[in-house]
C-alpha cells in the first residue's frame, strides 16, 4: 500500500491537508492535527510519505492517536516511511508522534528530512521500540519462542536537518537484530531535536542518554534502553534538568 499525506499550516487560513492510503488527518483544534490510521500500515512492501509545510508565521502541532506498528507481510518484510518537513520564517512546528513499534520479522526504514528557516522553531520527537512485549518473566511465560521472535525485527532511522540551506545534522541509527544496541540489551530509542536551543550538553551519569549541542543553536537529545517508556523518561529527565537554574 502507498500512503501519502500532505499538511500545510498557514498563518491566516488555518490548516490544509490531504491524505490517501492508510492514514487520515484530523484537525482537533486550531493549529493542531492528529494522524489517524485507517488501515493496517506499514506492512511489508508498504510506503508512507508525509509532507508537512509550515508557512511563514504559522504554528502547527502534529501528533498521532496510536502507536505505529510495523508488521511483515507474507512475502515481504521491508517497509518504508519518509517525512519531508519545511518550516518557514517565523513558523513553529511541534512533531510528536506516538512510538513506532517494529514487530518480529519486520524490517522498517524511516527517514526524516527537515528544512527550516533560521527564524523558525522546531521541536521534533521520535520514539522506536523493537518488539511489542516490554518485559518478560521467563519463570512464568510459556511461549518464549514467540516472545523471542517478536524481537527479531529491525529498524533504521535517518534524521537530516538543514537550517538556512546549511546542513546542521545528519544522523542515522540502527536498532534490532544483529546491531550493537541489541548486543547490550537495548531495543528502544528516543530522539528529541530542538531548534533553537542554546542549552549546554549533558550526559546521564549511568544510562545511555545524552543531550548534544549541535553547531549553531540546536540540540539533539538521545537515549537507548529496553523500552520506549524508559527512553522517554531519560530524555524527559535531561530536558527537565536543563531547565532548573544552577545554584
Secondary structure, 3 states (H helix, E strand, C coil): CEEEEEEEECCCCCEEEEEECCEEEEEEECCEEEEEECCCCCECCCEEEEEEEECCCCEEEEEECCCEEEECCCCCCEEEEEEEEEECCCCEEEEECCCEEECCCCEEEEEEEEEECCCCEEEEEEEEEECCCCCCCCCCCCCHHHHHHHCCCEEEEEEEEEECCEEEEEEEEEEECCCHHHHCCCCEEEEEEEECCCCCCEECCCCCEEEEEECCCEEEEEEEECCHHHHHHHHHHHHHHHHCCCC
